[in-house]
Amino acid sequence: MRSIYAAVFVSLILFAQPAHAQDAPQVPVPVAVAPAAVPRPLTLDVPRGSTPQRTLLLSMYAGNAALQGYDAYSTLKALRSGGAEANPVMGFATKSSAGLILVKVGMSAVTIFTAERLWRHNHRGHAIAVMLLSNGLMAIVAAHNHAVLQQLR
């Protein structure tokens, strides 16, 4: 049952779509009123490049950080419960908690930096694809770690 909750949580992180409010209709200004006497409506300037795709990318950044954090947490918990690191490349980092956390922060930062650089150089589809791939792989790792933690209980 818990694995279903974990799968739903990971799916929400990967496929969350933000809701967008619709602009309020503009009210015409009567011609008889002087333009200086009419208060200007309050408007919020949307930053350049703020599109639904940009919002999706930003939410994937948060998802990546959360998945990397869960991976570090679940790996450390499994190691303390007698488990072993399955990835030989990460074996060096599991010798200390600080080392593992530092590697995870670095991996998340490099992934986000790469996607952000692609986005700023107008390779927006590639930026989203990098984050989808990274978050997808991290979701698989998180699900595996969850299963291992269940077996160690």
PyRosetta script that sets phi, psi and omega in degrees:
from pyrosetta import init, pose_from_sequence

init()
pose = pose_from_sequence("MRSIYAAVFVSLILFAQPAHAQDAPQVPVPVAVAPAAVPRPLTLDVPRGSTPQRTLLLSMYAGNAALQGYDAYSTLKALRSGGAEANPVMGFATKSSAGLILVKVGMSAVTIFTAERLWRHNHRGHAIAVMLLSNGLMAIVAAHNHAVLQQLR")
pose.set_psi(1, -39.4)
pose.set_omega(1, 180.0)
pose.set_phi(2, -66.2)
pose.set_psi(2, -33.0)
pose.set_omega(2, 179.2)
pose.set_phi(3, -66.9)
pose.set_psi(3, -29.6)
pose.set_omega(3, 175.7)
pose.set_phi(4, -66.9)
pose.set_psi(4, -44.0)
pose.set_omega(4, 177.4)
pose.set_phi(5, -61.3)
pose.set_psi(5, -41.5)
pose.set_omega(5, 179.3)
pose.set_phi(6, -63.8)
pose.set_psi(6, -42.0)
pose.set_omega(6, 179.5)
pose.set_phi(7, -64.6)
pose.set_psi(7, -40.6)
pose.set_omega(7, 178.2)
pose.set_phi(8, -65.1)
pose.set_psi(8, -43.4)
pose.set_omega(8, 179.2)
pose.set_phi(9, -60.6)
pose.set_psi(9, -46.6)
pose.set_omega(9, -179.7)
pose.set_phi(10, -64.7)
pose.set_psi(10, -40.0)
pose.set_omega(10, 178.1)
pose.set_phi(11, -62.5)
pose.set_psi(11, -40.0)
pose.set_omega(11, 178.5)
pose.set_phi(12, -64.5)
pose.set_psi(12, -37.8)
pose.set_omega(12, 178.8)
pose.set_phi(13, -66.7)
pose.set_psi(13, -42.2)
pose.set_omega(13, -175.9)
pose.set_phi(14, -74.4)
pose.set_psi(14, -35.1)
pose.set_omega(14, -170.7)
pose.set_phi(15, -118.1)
pose.set_psi(15, 21.0)
pose.set_omega(15, -180.0)
pose.set_phi(16, -68.3)
pose.set_psi(16, 132.9)
pose.set_omega(16, 176.5)
pose.set_phi(17, -116.7)
pose.set_psi(17, 124.9)
pose.set_omega(17, -179.6)
pose.set_phi(18, -72.5)
pose.set_psi(18, 151.0)
pose.set_omega(18, 176.5)
pose.set_phi(19, -88.0)
pose.set_psi(19, 142.0)
pose.set_omega(19, 179.4)
pose.set_phi(20, -117.3)
pose.set_psi(20, 130.7)
pose.set_omega(20, 178.3)
pose.set_phi(21, -79.6)
pose.set_psi(21, 150.0)
pose.set_omega(21, 178.9)
pose.set_phi(22, -89.2)
pose.set_psi(22, 142.7)
pose.set_omega(22, 179.6)
pose.set_phi(23, -64.1)
pose.set_psi(23, 146.8)
pose.set_omega(23, 176.2)
pose.set_phi(24, -71.4)
pose.set_psi(24, 145.1)
pose.set_omega(24, 179.7)
pose.set_phi(25, -65.3)
pose.set_psi(25, 145.1)
pose.set_omega(25, 179.1)
pose.set_phi(26, -79.1)
pose.set_psi(26, 133.8)
pose.set_omega(26, 177.9)
pose.set_phi(27, -96.1)
pose.set_psi(27, 125.3)
pose.set_omega(27, -179.4)
pose.set_phi(28, -67.4)
pose.set_psi(28, 146.2)
pose.set_omega(28, 178.9)
pose.set_phi(29, -86.3)
pose.set_psi(29, 130.2)
pose.set_omega(29, 177.5)
pose.set_phi(30, -62.2)
pose.set_psi(30, 144.0)
pose.set_omega(30, -176.2)
pose.set_phi(31, -69.8)
pose.set_psi(31, -30.3)
pose.set_omega(31, -175.6)
pose.set_phi(32, -70.9)
pose.set_psi(32, -18.3)
pose.set_omega(32, -177.5)
pose.set_phi(33, -90.0)
pose.set_psi(33, 137.3)
pose.set_omega(33, 179.5)
pose.set_phi(34, -67.3)
pose.set_psi(34, 139.3)
pose.set_omega(34, -178.4)
pose.set_phi(35, -58.7)
pose.set_psi(35, -31.0)
pose.set_omega(35, -179.0)
pose.set_phi(36, -70.8)
pose.set_psi(36, -26.0)
pose.set_omega(36, -176.9)
pose.set_phi(37, -83.2)
pose.set_psi(37, -15.2)
pose.set_omega(37, -177.5)
pose.set_phi(38, -87.6)
pose.set_psi(38, 120.3)
pose.set_omega(38, 177.7)
pose.set_phi(39, -66.8)
pose.set_psi(39, 141.5)
pose.set_omega(39, 178.9)
pose.set_phi(40, -77.0)
pose.set_psi(40, 140.5)
pose.set_omega(40, 179.0)
pose.set_phi(41, -69.0)
pose.set_psi(41, 148.3)
pose.set_omega(41, 177.9)
pose.set_phi(42, -73.9)
pose.set_psi(42, 124.1)
pose.set_omega(42, 178.0)
pose.set_phi(43, -125.6)
pose.set_psi(43, 147.6)
pose.set_omega(43, 176.2)
pose.set_phi(44, -105.4)
pose.set_psi(44, 123.5)
pose.set_omega(44, 177.9)
pose.set_phi(45, -79.2)
pose.set_psi(45, 125.1)
pose.set_omega(45, 177.2)
pose.set_phi(46, -83.7)
pose.set_psi(46, 127.8)
pose.set_omega(46, -179.5)
pose.set_phi(47, -58.3)
pose.set_psi(47, 146.8)
pose.set_omega(47, 179.2)
pose.set_phi(48, -58.3)
pose.set_psi(48, 134.8)
pose.set_omega(48, 179.2)
pose.set_phi(49, 87.1)
pose.set_psi(49, 5.4)
pose.set_omega(49, 180.0)
pose.set_phi(50, -86.9)
pose.set_psi(50, 91.4)
pose.set_omega(50, -179.4)
pose.set_phi(51, -119.5)
pose.set_psi(51, 169.5)
pose.set_omega(51, 174.9)
pose.set_phi(52, -57.6)
pose.set_psi(52, -33.8)
pose.set_omega(52, 178.0)
pose.set_phi(53, -67.2)
pose.set_psi(53, -38.1)
pose.set_omega(53, 178.7)
pose.set_phi(54, -66.7)
pose.set_psi(54, -41.2)
pose.set_omega(54, 178.0)
pose.set_phi(55, -63.3)
pose.set_psi(55, -40.5)
pose.set_omega(55, 176.5)
pose.set_phi(56, -61.2)
pose.set_psi(56, -43.9)
pose.set_omega(56, -179.9)
pose.set_phi(57, -62.3)
pose.set_psi(57, -43.4)
pose.set_omega(57, 179.0)
pose.set_phi(58, -63.7)
pose.set_psi(58, -38.0)
pose.set_omega(58, 177.8)
pose.set_phi(59, -69.4)
pose.set_psi(59, -30.8)
pose.set_omega(59, 176.2)
pose.set_phi(60, -70.9)
pose.set_psi(60, -30.0)
pose.set_omega(60, 173.3)
pose.set_phi(61, -61.4)
pose.set_psi(61, -46.4)
pose.set_omega(61, 179.3)
pose.set_phi(62, -63.7)
pose.set_psi(62, -40.9)
pose.set_omega(62, 177.9)
pose.set_phi(63, -62.5)
pose.set_psi(63, -39.8)
pose.set_omega(63, 178.8)
pose.set_phi(64, -63.7)
pose.set_psi(64, -44.4)
pose.set_omega(64, 179.1)
pose.set_phi(65, -62.6)
pose.set_psi(65, -40.9)
pose.set_omega(65, 179.7)
pose.set_phi(66, -66.3)
pose.set_psi(66, -42.5)
pose.set_omega(66, 179.7)
pose.set_phi(67, -66.6)
pose.set_psi(67, -40.3)
pose.set_omega(67, 177.1)
pose.set_phi(68, -64.2)
pose.set_psi(68, -40.3)
pose.set_omega(68, 177.6)
pose.set_phi(69, -63.3)
pose.set_psi(69, -42.5)
pose.set_omega(69, 178.1)
pose.set_phi(70, -65.7)
pose.set_psi(70, -38.0)
pose.set_omega(70, 178.2)
pose.set_phi(71, -61.6)
pose.set_psi(71, -44.7)
pose.set_omega(71, 178.5)
pose.set_phi(72, -62.5)
pose.set_psi(72, -46.6)
pose.set_omega(72, -179.8)
pose.set_phi(73, -60.6)
pose.set_psi(73, -49.8)
pose.set_omega(73, -176.1)
pose.set_phi(74, -69.3)
pose.set_psi(74, -33.5)
pose.set_omega(74, 177.1)
pose.set_phi(75, -65.6)
pose.set_psi(75, -46.9)
pose.set_omega(75, 179.6)
pose.set_phi(76, -63.2)
pose.set_psi(76, -40.0)
pose.set_omega(76, 179.3)
pose.set_phi(77, -65.2)
pose.set_psi(77, -41.4)
pose.set_omega(77, 179.0)
pose.set_phi(78, -66.2)
pose.set_psi(78, -40.5)
pose.set_omega(78, 179.1)
pose.set_phi(79, -63.8)
pose.set_psi(79, -38.3)
pose.set_omega(79, 178.6)
pose.set_phi(80, -70.6)
pose.set_psi(80, -22.6)
pose.set_omega(80, -179.9)
pose.set_phi(81, -93.6)
pose.set_psi(81, 7.1)
pose.set_omega(81, 177.6)
pose.set_phi(82, 102.2)
pose.set_psi(82, 3.4)
pose.set_omega(82, 178.5)
pose.set_phi(83, -78.8)
pose.set_psi(83, 175.4)
pose.set_omega(83, 179.6)
pose.set_phi(84, -132.2)
pose.set_psi(84, 152.6)
pose.set_omega(84, 177.7)
pose.set_phi(85, -72.1)
pose.set_psi(85, 125.1)
pose.set_omega(85, -177.8)
pose.set_phi(86, -81.2)
pose.set_psi(86, -25.0)
pose.set_omega(86, -177.6)
pose.set_phi(87, -89.9)
pose.set_psi(87, 112.3)
pose.set_omega(87, -178.0)
pose.set_phi(88, -64.6)
pose.set_psi(88, -26.7)
pose.set_omega(88, 179.1)
pose.set_phi(89, -68.0)
pose.set_psi(89, -33.2)
pose.set_omega(89, -178.7)
pose.set_phi(90, -88.6)
pose.set_psi(90, -2.0)
pose.set_omega(90, -177.8)
pose.set_phi(91, -56.3)
pose.set_psi(91, -37.6)
pose.set_omega(91, -179.5)
pose.set_phi(92, -65.8)
pose.set_psi(92, -33.2)
pose.set_omega(92, -175.1)
pose.set_phi(93, -77.5)
pose.set_psi(93, -19.2)
pose.set_omega(93, -176.5)
pose.set_phi(94, -84.9)
pose.set_psi(94, 3.1)
pose.set_omega(94, 178.7)
pose.set_phi(95, -70.5)
pose.set_psi(95, -24.5)
pose.set_omega(95, 176.1)
pose.set_phi(96, -143.1)
pose.set_psi(96, 149.5)
pose.set_omega(96, 179.2)
pose.set_phi(97, -62.4)
pose.set_psi(97, -43.5)
pose.set_omega(97, -179.0)
pose.set_phi(98, -62.9)
pose.set_psi(98, -39.5)
pose.set_omega(98, 178.7)
pose.set_phi(99, -62.7)
pose.set_psi(99, -43.5)
pose.set_omega(99, 179.7)
pose.set_phi(100, -65.4)
pose.set_psi(100, -44.2)
pose.set_omega(100, 180.0)
pose.set_phi(101, -64.0)
pose.set_psi(101, -40.4)
pose.set_omega(101, 178.4)
pose.set_phi(102, -62.7)
pose.set_psi(102, -43.4)
pose.set_omega(102, 178.0)
pose.set_phi(103, -63.2)
pose.set_psi(103, -42.0)
pose.set_omega(103, -179.2)
pose.set_phi(104, -66.0)
pose.set_psi(104, -41.1)
pose.set_omega(104, 176.3)
pose.set_phi(105, -63.3)
pose.set_psi(105, -42.9)
pose.set_omega(105, 178.4)
pose.set_phi(106, -63.0)
pose.set_psi(106, -42.0)
pose.set_omega(106, 179.4)
pose.set_phi(107, -63.8)
pose.set_psi(107, -42.9)
pose.set_omega(107, 179.2)
pose.set_phi(108, -65.2)
pose.set_psi(108, -42.8)
pose.set_omega(108, -179.5)
pose.set_phi(109, -63.8)
pose.set_psi(109, -42.2)
pose.set_omega(109, 180.0)
pose.set_phi(110, -65.4)
pose.set_psi(110, -41.7)
pose.set_omega(110, 179.4)
pose.set_phi(111, -63.7)
pose.set_psi(111, -46.8)
pose.set_omega(111, 179.9)
pose.set_phi(112, -65.9)
pose.set_psi(112, -41.4)
pose.set_omega(112, 178.1)
pose.set_phi(113, -60.4)
pose.set_psi(113, -43.6)
pose.set_omega(113, 179.6)
pose.set_phi(114, -62.1)
pose.set_psi(114, -47.6)
pose.set_omega(114, 180.0)
pose.set_phi(115, -63.7)
pose.set_psi(115, -40.8)
pose.set_omega(115, -179.6)
pose.set_phi(116, -65.0)
pose.set_psi(116, -40.2)
pose.set_omega(116, 178.2)
pose.set_phi(117, -64.4)
pose.set_psi(117, -42.7)
pose.set_omega(117, 176.8)
pose.set_phi(118, -60.7)
pose.set_psi(118, -43.1)
pose.set_omega(118, -178.9)
pose.set_phi(119, -61.7)
pose.set_psi(119, -44.8)
pose.set_omega(119, -176.5)
pose.set_phi(120, -71.2)
pose.set_psi(120, -20.2)
pose.set_omega(120, 177.0)
pose.set_phi(121, -99.0)
pose.set_psi(121, 23.0)
pose.set_omega(121, 175.2)
pose.set_phi(122, 61.9)
pose.set_psi(122, 30.1)
pose.set_omega(122, 171.0)
pose.set_phi(123, -108.2)
pose.set_psi(123, 59.8)
pose.set_omega(123, -169.9)
pose.set_phi(124, -67.1)
pose.set_psi(124, -38.9)
pose.set_omega(124, 176.7)
pose.set_phi(125, -62.8)
pose.set_psi(125, -39.0)
pose.set_omega(125, 178.0)
pose.set_phi(126, -66.6)
pose.set_psi(126, -38.6)
pose.set_omega(126, 178.9)
pose.set_phi(127, -61.6)
pose.set_psi(127, -44.9)
pose.set_omega(127, 179.2)
pose.set_phi(128, -66.4)
pose.set_psi(128, -38.9)
pose.set_omega(128, 179.1)
pose.set_phi(129, -64.4)
pose.set_psi(129, -39.2)
pose.set_omega(129, 177.8)
pose.set_phi(130, -60.8)
pose.set_psi(130, -44.9)
pose.set_omega(130, -178.0)
pose.set_phi(131, -70.4)
pose.set_psi(131, -37.8)
pose.set_omega(131, 176.8)
pose.set_phi(132, -62.2)
pose.set_psi(132, -44.3)
pose.set_omega(132, 179.4)
pose.set_phi(133, -64.1)
pose.set_psi(133, -47.4)
pose.set_omega(133, -179.3)
pose.set_phi(134, -62.8)
pose.set_psi(134, -47.6)
pose.set_omega(134, -179.6)
pose.set_phi(135, -66.7)
pose.set_psi(135, -35.4)
pose.set_omega(135, 177.3)
pose.set_phi(136, -64.0)
pose.set_psi(136, -45.6)
pose.set_omega(136, 178.2)
pose.set_phi(137, -64.7)
pose.set_psi(137, -40.8)
pose.set_omega(137, 179.4)
pose.set_phi(138, -68.1)
pose.set_psi(138, -31.8)
pose.set_omega(138, 176.4)
pose.set_phi(139, -66.1)
pose.set_psi(139, -38.8)
pose.set_omega(139, 177.0)
pose.set_phi(140, -64.3)
pose.set_psi(140, -44.2)
pose.set_omega(140, 178.5)
pose.set_phi(141, -62.3)
pose.set_psi(141, -43.0)
pose.set_omega(141, -180.0)
pose.set_phi(142, -63.6)
pose.set_psi(142, -41.4)
pose.set_omega(142, 178.2)
pose.set_phi(143, -64.9)
pose.set_psi(143, -40.1)
pose.set_omega(143, 177.6)
pose.set_phi(144, -63.5)
pose.set_psi(144, -45.5)
pose.set_omega(144, 178.9)
pose.set_phi(145, -61.5)
pose.set_psi(145, -39.1)
pose.set_omega(145, 178.2)
pose.set_phi(146, -61.7)
pose.set_psi(146, -43.6)
pose.set_omega(146, 178.9)
pose.set_phi(147, -63.8)
pose.set_psi(147, -40.5)
pose.set_omega(147, 178.6)
pose.set_phi(148, -64.1)
pose.set_psi(148, -43.2)
pose.set_omega(148, 178.5)
pose.set_phi(149, -61.8)
pose.set_psi(149, -35.8)
pose.set_omega(149, 177.9)
pose.set_phi(150, -65.9)
pose.set_psi(150, -39.2)
pose.set_omega(150, 178.7)
pose.set_phi(151, -69.1)
pose.set_psi(151, -31.7)
pose.set_omega(151, -178.9)
pose.set_phi(152, -77.5)
pose.set_psi(152, -13.6)
pose.set_omega(152, -179.7)
pose.set_phi(153, -73.5)
pose.dump_pdb("model.pdb")
